[in-house]
Amino acid sequence: MTDVRTPEAPASAQSNRTGPNPEGDFIWYELMTPDPEGSKAFYDGVVGWEIGGEGPPEYGGYRMIGSNGGFAGGVLPITADMQQHGARPTWLGYLHVQDVDAKLESVEAAGGRALMPGTDIPNVGRIAMVADPQGAPFYVMKPIPPEGRENEPSTVFSPTAQGRCAWNELSTSDPLAARRFYGDQFGWTTEKFMPMGEHGEYRFIDHHGLTLGAIAGSMGGQPPHWRFYFRVPSVSKAKETAEANGGKILNGPMEVPDGDHIIIGIDPQGAEFALVGGA
């Protein structure tokens, strides 16, 4: 597993940014699951969230994930039809773009694929699902900010806030190609790294003065995918709760160089999850 960080590029590295998110920031996270009620029971207990009830039918029963007075993301029910078309339990991230359709063309021209065409969601924004050239899926989104809050950034990513995503990690079959792709498409820089011996390099993602996460080579035969670490007060307590509620821990608890501890597991519905926090 590529679950390490370095004091030279800590997860807590923040900038003095103001204003809306620049293109290439993570602005939303989404759990796709066939059992929203089961997912609510699991994550509310493990992370301390308050996942809401079923949303309006016109939004596909979408649920919001509440965290410390704000939002940490959403839950999208996987229907039988979606399963027949290949949808599986997973966490996905949304990257901010200025023009969804132009970005779709650019991603495809760079060797990626469109998995879902540009779609308008009333009062939310325009989204599309894509895969990078190695196959890792993610969303691109042009949001519609709430009236009067046009200059406020998304707060779903925070290196330090409890209940928020604190680290975004890409596990990929070709780290060099992935670095080029995300750098060209979203302006990320990945000059800082930690050597990992036979496993290559753990390259940190810097974006407008903020460390978003890292890119590293795949291990253990997993397909390329994004892994999102959500912050909890106690990793050991979260592990106990996860296992007591049907989750399976694959790795950890393990200390990382900045002093945090991490675990990686599979939730009862089959989605990989990752947590970071104190021992």
ZIPEFEN-V705808 format. One record per run of one state. SS is the DSSP state (~ for helix, > for strand, _ for the rest). FROM is the first residue (numbers start at 1). LEN is the number of residues. Records with the same first field share a line. If there is no record, write none. Layout:
# ZIPEFEN-V705808
SS=FROM-LEN ; FROM-LEN
This chain:
# ZIPEFEN-V705808
_=1-6 ; 10-16 ; 34-2 ; 48-2 ; 52-5 ; 60-3 ; 68-2 ; 78-2 ; 85-5 ; 97-3 ; 110-3 ; 122-3 ; 132-5 ; 144-13 ; 158-7 ; 173-2 ; 187-2 ; 190-3 ; 196-1 ; 200-1 ; 208-2 ; 218-7 ; 245-3 ; 256-5 ; 267-5 ; 279-1
~=7-3 ; 36-12 ; 57-3 ; 80-5 ; 100-10 ; 175-12 ; 197-3 ; 235-10
>=26-8 ; 50-2 ; 63-5 ; 70-8 ; 90-7 ; 113-9 ; 125-7 ; 137-7 ; 157-1 ; 165-8 ; 189-1 ; 193-3 ; 201-7 ; 210-8 ; 225-10 ; 248-8 ; 261-6 ; 272-7
